[in-house]
Amino acid sequence: MNQVDKSLIDNDYEDIILGEGNANDSTLLFPIGKADLGTKPDINTGKIHIRIGRSPQIWNLRELYKISNTTLPKELQLFDQYNIWVIAITVQIMKEGGFKDIRQLGCKITYPENRAITILSGMPETSFIKMANGSLESSFDLGVNGSTTISEDFQEEIKPWVSLDGGLKIRQNAKAQINLSFSVITPTVIAIGAGDYAGEWLLFRNDGTPLVGQQPLMHILLCPKDMKTLKFEAQVYATIDTLHMLPMRLTGPSVEFKTLLDRNANVAL
């Protein structure tokens, strides 16, 4: 079993260590001749330290319209039985020696199937990532029905950004909709799960630089209006290069999270 360095433990984060014990076939992590059957070579294969924030940032769509000084569309009245929530989960990726480069990192979020929770969209996603002021950003317009579209650049009457917790920014766009933006650590991200109760992100880094750093992962959720608490399970995995230049997947355990939803659920505008 992989042990967590107690000096790295932070009560605000769930610490997950991926190492030899999480590999599909750990013998591929060792040099040829060092992994004889029935023996375990005394070699430090390294580990990947991943931290998931215990307290996700979460906003009701009505709250975001108020923060960005955007008029709430009448169409929102169609959702009398539901609330739309924006939830941002912080993931930190730290590689701690031994392993070759991380080819990709995955994070799967599963919501309770019996609570009628529907994922409307997930961010970041490659087509919504662009270079801005020398750094990568995921920027998108958020529709009243929870849909996401690529942000259009506009020059006239640019509204100022308003900072949110978790490194996110929000402003009103040229169409009087919400525009959200946050930093990303890689230009290549696949997000799947729209229309389902489980979603997944795959983060790739193909330019030779390390896939490490802090990354918000965001879901736009449709939830029953009477739901006061959101529960979900998170599971992370990484694909690494072994000493034999073969890909190897390291899969972590599922971890349960819970957050309150009743804060600002019915903001008066």
Summary of the structure (lengths in Angstrom):
residues: 269
radius of gyration: 20.5
end to end distance: 51.8
largest distance: 69.8
contacts: 796
relative contact order: 0.25
helix: 12%
strand: 45%
